[in-house]
Amino acid sequence: MNKLLISLTASLALLATGPVLAQDQNQQSGSNAMQGEQSAPQTDFNDQELEKFVSAQKGINEVRDEYMKKIESADDQAKAQELQQEANDEMVKVIEDENMEIQTYNSIATAYNSDPETRERVDEMM
């Protein structure tokens, strides 16, 4: 039962990491951009940014799939958390290898989930 709980928790955490990678970094840099103002999420991405996002997303899915298996077979919660951090680091590397900023990736992921036009443009590139 305990191993199942660890596995489920780790799997859910990994699934959630894609669009919220490096959330702490965004909070630090995003707080400067939103000083006192609430702004609508950015949705005016160019094709090159969206293509990088699609490419990064494929790599992130591969990392997620690989690490979910490792996390599910982890002996304890500490090992599962260690693997989760490794997966997060690998996902960040995938994004950076696409010459994309984490903040831009997260903005596109947010727009993909909230803006039908962005979703349609990304889906056409997949």
C-alpha positions, 0 to 999 in steps of 0.5 A: 500500500505504501509503495502504491501511494508513493508511486501514485504521488510521484506519478501525479507530480511528474504529470503536473511538471510539464507546464509548471517547470521551474515555477519558482524561477517564474515567480521570481522573474514574473513578480517584476513583470506584474508589479501591481498589475494583473495582465492577461496571459500572453497569447501572441507567440510567433511560429518559431516559439511554438515550434520550439515548444512542440519540440520541447514537449516531445522531449519532455514527454519522453523524460516523463515516461522514462522517469515515471517508470523509475519513480514507480519502482523506487523503494522509498519516498526519498528516492522517489523525490530524488528521481522527481528532481532529476526528471525536473532537471532533465525537463529543464535541460530539454527546454534549454536545449531548444534555445527556449526560456523556461518562462516562455515554455510555461507561458505557451503551456498556460496559453495552450490550456486557456486560449483556443487559438494557441491550442489550435496553432500548436496542435497543427504543428504536432 
